[in-house]
Amino acid sequence: MKKLTLDKNQTTYWLKIFALMVSLSFLRSFSAYLFINPNGFAPGGIGGLAALIHLAAADSPIEGVRMLSNSLFDPGIFTIIMNIPLFLIAYKALDKRFAITTAICVLIFSGLMYMFAAVGCPQFAVGEKEYGLKFLAALAGGACAGVSMGFMFRQDLSIGGTDIIGKMIYAHNPAAHTQWWITACDCVVAIISGFLSIPKVKGMSDPSEIMVTLLSPVLFSFISLYTQSKVCDIVESGLMSSLVFTIITDKSDAIAHELSVQLHRGVTISKSVGYYTGNEHNVILCVTSKKQVNRVKDIVKACDPKAFMYVTQAAEVAGKGFAGGRLLKKNEIEKIDMSDYIPSEHLHDNDFPSQVDVDTNVQDVQFVAADVQTTTVTTTATDIQTEATEITNE
């Protein structure tokens, strides 16, 4: 049997991934234990469902069920139990690497949740009527969970549960982003949290009080879920998002020149015809980062104040000059520095041929020179022979 070996590059890569899994799982478990679970929120996920089952078991009138709330129905333990079938499905239907790393993240998350409870870590538990503090807890818990989820998605990691379900749905229907499928699944769990408040309304006669008691956990769960979703979206793609400039101008060369030199961005120029005037114009397409938006506007205004320009947002851009934000093994994808391709004193990539092009051109010149030399010698010999024939004839 061949021995499995890892080179230094692979070892470093997996050590970085494992460090990320530990830190992000810690942040996710910290937000759940400190802010979410003690206040009865359920911002989705198998972890949120496990927390609801734990709370329901702890408030059960049956003594045996209450005893199980700290063992079998402990959020950490029950999260692992409910994720086992999802692990098996993900291993078969999705990427095996994703399934394995998800299992590791869930084990770390559940272990930390159980450890926090075992050592008696303090929690941000708020009273029933303290809605202002509950609002802060929902925001804080959702923000921490969103940061963890966003960085996990950037590295193709997961905490299991609805993350796996969302990826499976996305694999069969990629019309929507994975994160929004996960949010849809989490909404179902958030709605379930309202049913835990049904026993609390017994004895209440005021309809408004009953409504507040039933809907408060659901609304706070949705606040936490929305915060988590928006923060996740910002971390995963918002910070990497770029802007697409479409510029209709008659001075495309000047604008393209400045965009290439000053911003080191690629420029695509195409022809267009205005319907009303019938005049022909050039259309410039350029993708830049958000921080360069003002510089692009200044360049266009300085080169052609009459240019027509509109800007759209690209959620994700991949290719030369743009990074995806995911940890890569060495040489997995070549890192490209635009400054190597467009020096500051020149305009375009084509101004500087590669070494292959130079060698090819040299060979072409040598071939041409050889052809010229051969042709010259042949022509000279022919001329001499012709002159000799003429002399003989004379």
C-alpha positions in Angstrom: 0.0 0.0 0.0 1.4 3.4 -1.0 2.2 5.6 1.9 0.3 8.9 2.0 2.7 11.8 2.2 2.1 15.6 2.3 4.7 18.1 1.1 5.5 21.3 2.9 3.1 23.3 0.8 0.1 21.0 1.5 0.9 20.8 5.2 1.0 24.6 5.5 -2.2 24.9 3.5 -4.1 22.5 5.7 -2.7 24.0 8.9 -4.1 27.4 7.8 -7.5 25.8 7.0 -7.6 24.1 10.3 -6.7 27.3 12.2 -9.6 29.0 10.3 -12.0 26.3 11.2 -11.1 26.5 14.9 -11.3 30.3 15.0 -14.5 30.7 13.0 -16.2 27.8 14.8 -15.3 29.5 18.1 -16.8 32.7 17.0 -20.0 31.0 15.9 -20.3 29.0 19.2 -19.5 32.1 21.2 -22.3 34.1 19.6 -24.8 31.2 20.0 -23.9 30.6 23.7 -23.6 34.2 24.8 -26.4 36.0 22.9 -28.7 33.6 21.1 -29.5 30.6 23.2 -30.1 32.3 26.6 -32.7 34.7 25.1 -34.7 32.0 23.2 -33.7 33.3 19.8 -33.6 30.9 16.9 -31.9 32.6 13.9 -32.0 29.4 11.9 -29.7 26.4 11.5 -29.5 23.1 13.2 -27.9 24.8 16.1 -30.9 27.1 16.5 -33.3 24.2 16.3 -31.2 22.3 18.8 -31.4 25.3 21.1 -35.2 25.4 20.8 -35.5 21.7 21.6 -33.2 22.3 24.6 -35.4 25.1 25.9 -38.6 23.1 25.3 -37.1 20.2 27.2 -35.9 22.4 30.1 -39.5 23.8 30.5 -41.2 20.5 30.1 -43.5 19.4 33.0 -42.1 15.9 32.7 -39.2 15.3 35.1 -37.4 12.8 32.8 -37.5 15.2 29.8 -36.1 18.0 32.0 -33.2 15.8 33.0 -32.4 15.0 29.4 -32.1 18.8 28.7 -28.6 18.8 30.1 -27.5 15.5 28.4 -29.1 14.3 25.2 -30.9 17.5 24.4 -27.9 19.7 25.2 -27.4 22.0 22.2 -23.9 20.9 21.6 -24.7 17.1 21.7 -28.0 17.4 19.8 -26.4 19.5 17.1 -24.0 16.6 16.3 -26.9 14.0 16.3 -29.0 16.0 13.9 -26.1 16.7 11.6 -25.1 13.0 11.1 -27.5 12.2 8.3 -26.7 15.5 6.6 -23.0 14.6 6.7 -23.7 11.3 5.0 -25.8 13.1 2.3 -23.2 15.8 1.7 -20.5 13.2 1.4 -22.4 11.4 -1.3 -24.1 14.3 -3.1 -21.6 17.2 -2.6 -17.8 17.6 -2.5 -16.1 15.2 -0.1 -13.7 17.9 1.1 -16.7 20.1 2.0 -18.3 17.2 3.9 -15.2 16.4 5.9 -14.4 20.0 6.8 -18.0 20.6 7.7 -17.9 17.6 10.1 -14.8 19.0 11.7 -16.3 22.4 12.1 -19.5 20.9 13.7 -17.4 18.9 16.1 -15.5 22.0 17.2 -18.7 24.0 17.4 -20.5 21.4 19.5 -17.5 20.7 21.7 -17.1 24.4 22.5 -20.8 24.8 23.2 -20.7 21.9 25.6 -17.5 23.2 27.2 -19.0 26.7 27.8 -21.9 25.1 29.6 -19.8 22.7 31.6 -17.5 25.5 33.0 -20.4 27.8 33.6 -19.4 30.7 31.3 -21.6 33.8 31.8 -24.4 34.6 29.3 -26.1 37.7 28.1 -29.5 36.6 29.4 -32.1 39.3 29.3 -35.5 39.5 31.2 -38.8 39.0 29.4 -39.7 42.7 29.3 -36.3 44.1 28.6 -36.8 44.5 24.9 -34.0 47.1 24.3 -31.4 44.7 25.7 -32.9 41.8 23.7 -32.6 43.9 20.6 -28.9 44.5 21.3 -28.5 40.8 21.9 -30.1 39.9 18.6 -27.9 42.4 16.8 -24.7 41.2 18.5 -25.4 37.5 18.0 -26.4 38.0 14.4 -23.3 40.1 13.6 -20.9 37.6 15.2 -22.5 34.6 13.4 -22.6 36.5 10.1 -18.8 37.3 10.3 -18.1 33.6 11.0 -20.5 32.4 8.2 -19.1 34.9 5.6 -15.5 33.8 6.1 -16.5 30.2 6.1 -18.3 30.6 2.7 -15.2 32.3 1.3 -13.1 29.2 2.2 -15.9 26.7 1.2 -16.4 25.8 4.9 -19.6 25.2 6.8 -21.1 24.7 10.2 -23.5 22.1 8.9 -27.3 22.0 9.2 -29.1 24.4 6.8 -25.7 25.3 5.3 -25.7 21.8 3.8 -29.3 21.9 2.8 -28.8 25.3 1.1 -25.8 24.0 -0.9 -27.7 21.0 -2.0 -30.6 23.1 -3.2 -28.2 25.4 -5.0 -26.5 22.5 -6.7 -29.8 21.6 -8.3 -31.1 25.1 -8.8 -28.3 27.7 -9.0 -30.7 30.6 -9.9 -30.2 32.0 -6.3 -27.1 32.4 -4.2 -26.4 29.7 -1.6 -26.6 32.1 1.3 -30.2 33.1 0.3 -31.2 29.4 0.2 -29.8 29.0 3.6 -31.7 32.1 4.8 -34.9 30.6 3.5 -34.3 27.4 5.4 -33.4 29.4 8.5 -36.7 31.4 8.3 -38.6 28.2 9.0 -36.6 27.6 12.2 -37.2 31.2 13.3 -41.0 30.8 12.9 -40.9 27.7 15.0 -39.5 29.7 17.9 -42.9 31.3 18.3 -44.5 28.0 19.3 -42.3 27.8 22.4 -44.2 30.9 23.8 -47.6 29.2 23.7 -47.4 27.8 27.3 -46.5 31.3 28.5 -49.9 32.8 27.3 -51.9 30.6 29.6 -53.8 32.8 32.0 -53.4 35.9 29.9 -56.6 37.8 29.0 -55.2 40.8 27.2 -55.0 40.1 23.4 -52.2 42.6 22.9 -50.1 41.0 25.7 -50.7 37.6 24.1 -49.6 38.9 20.7 -46.5 40.4 22.1 -45.6 37.2 24.0 -46.0 35.0 21.0 -44.4 37.2 18.3 -41.5 38.7 20.3 -39.2 35.6 20.0 -40.1 35.3 16.3 -39.4 39.0 15.6 -36.1 39.0 17.5 -35.1 35.8 15.7 -35.7 37.5 12.4 -33.7 40.6 13.5 -30.8 38.4 14.4 -31.2 36.3 11.2 -31.4 39.5 9.0 -28.3 40.9 10.7 -26.5 37.6 10.2 -27.5 37.4 6.5 -26.4 41.0 5.7 -23.1 40.7 7.6 -22.4 37.4 5.9 -23.1 38.9 2.5 -20.8 41.8 3.2 -18.0 39.6 4.4 -18.4 37.1 1.6 -18.8 39.3 -1.4 -19.5 42.9 -0.5 -15.9 43.7 0.4 -14.8 42.0 -2.9 -17.4 43.5 -5.0 -16.3 45.7 -7.9 -17.8 48.4 -10.2 -18.4 48.1 -13.9 -18.0 51.4 -15.8 -19.7 51.7 -19.2 -18.5 54.8 -20.9 -19.8 56.1 -24.3 -17.4 58.6 -25.7 -15.6 59.9 -28.9 -12.3 60.1 -27.0 -11.9 56.5 -26.1 -8.1 56.4 -26.7 -7.4 59.2 -24.2 -9.7 57.7 -21.6 -8.3 54.1 -22.1 -4.8 55.5 -21.9 -5.4 57.1 -18.5 -7.3 54.1 -17.1 -4.5 51.7 -18.1 -1.6 53.9 -16.9 -3.1 55.4 -13.7 -5.3 52.5 -12.5 -3.6 49.5 -14.1 -7.0 48.2 -15.2 -7.9 46.5 -18.4 -10.1 48.3 -20.9 -12.4 46.9 -23.6 -13.5 49.2 -26.5 -16.3 48.4 -28.8 -18.3 50.3 -31.4 -21.9 51.5 -31.0 -24.4 53.6 -32.9 -26.8 56.0 -31.4 -30.4 55.3 -32.5 -31.6 58.9 -32.5 -28.6 60.6 -34.1 -27.3 57.6 -36.0 -23.7 58.7 -35.1 -21.1 56.1 -34.3 -19.3 56.2 -30.9 -16.9 54.0 -28.9 -18.0 52.2 -25.8 -15.5 51.6 -23.0 -16.0 48.8 -20.5 -13.8 48.8 -17.4 -14.0 46.9 -14.1 -12.4 48.6 -11.1 -12.5 48.3 -7.3 -14.8 50.5 -5.3 -12.0 52.6 -4.0 -11.1 53.7 -7.5 -14.6 55.0 -8.4 -13.7 58.7 -7.9 -10.5 58.4 -9.9 -12.3 56.9 -12.8 -14.9 59.7 -12.7 -12.1 62.3 -12.6 -10.3 60.7 -15.6 -13.5 60.6 -17.7 -14.4 64.2 -16.8 -10.9 65.4 -17.7 -10.7 63.6 -21.0 -14.2 64.0 -22.3 -16.7 66.1 -20.3 -19.4 65.2 -22.7 -19.0 61.4 -22.2 -22.0 59.4 -21.2 -21.2 57.1 -18.3 -23.1 54.7 -16.0 -21.9 52.5 -13.3 -23.2 49.0 -12.2 -22.1 46.8 -9.4 -20.5 43.4 -10.0 -21.0 41.1 -7.0 -18.0 39.0 -7.8 -15.2 39.3 -10.3 -12.5 36.7 -11.1 -9.6 37.0 -13.4 -6.4 39.0 -13.9 -6.1 41.8 -11.4 -8.8 40.6 -9.1 -8.5 38.2 -6.2 -11.2 35.8 -5.0 -10.2 35.9 -1.3 -9.9 32.1 -0.9 -6.8 30.4 0.5 -5.0 28.6 -2.3 -2.3 26.0 -2.4 1.0 27.3 -3.8 0.8 27.3 -7.7 -2.8 26.3 -7.6 -3.7 29.5 -9.4 -1.0 31.9 -10.5 -0.9 35.2 -8.7 -0.9 38.0 -11.1 0.4 41.6 -10.4 -1.0 44.0 -12.9 2.1 46.3 -12.5 4.1 43.5 -14.1 2.0 43.7 -17.2 1.5 47.4 -17.5 4.5 49.5 -16.4 3.8 53.0 -15.4 5.5 54.5 -18.4 3.6 52.5 -21.0 0.0 51.9 -21.9 -1.1 48.3 -22.7 0.0 44.7 -22.2 0.7 44.4 -26.0 3.3 47.1 -25.9 5.6 44.6 -24.2 5.8 41.2 -26.0 6.6 38.1 -24.0 10.0 36.3 -24.2 8.3 33.7 -26.4 7.1 36.4 -28.8 10.7 37.9 -28.9 12.2 34.5 -29.7 9.7 33.9 -32.4 10.3 37.3 -33.9 14.1 36.7 -33.9 13.6 33.4 -35.6 11.4 35.1 -38.2 14.0 37.7 -38.9 16.7 35.0 -39.3 14.5 33.1 -41.7 13.9 36.3 -43.7 17.6 37.1 -43.7 18.4 33.6 -44.9 15.8 33.9 -47.7 17.2 37.3 -48.8 20.7 36.0 -48.8 19.7 32.9 -50.8 17.7 34.9 -53.2 20.6 37.4 -53.7 23.2 34.7 -54.4 20.8 32.9 -56.7 20.1 36.1 -58.6 23.8 37.0 -58.9 24.7 33.6 -60.2 21.8 33.8 -62.8 23.1 37.2 -63.9 26.7 36.0 -64.4 25.4 33.0 -66.4 23.3 35.3 -68.6 26.3 37.6 -69.3 28.5 34.6 -70.1 25.9 33.3 -72.6 25.6 36.7 -74.3 29.5 36.9 -74.7 29.5 33.5 -76.2 26.8 34.4 -78.7 28.7 37.5 -79.7 
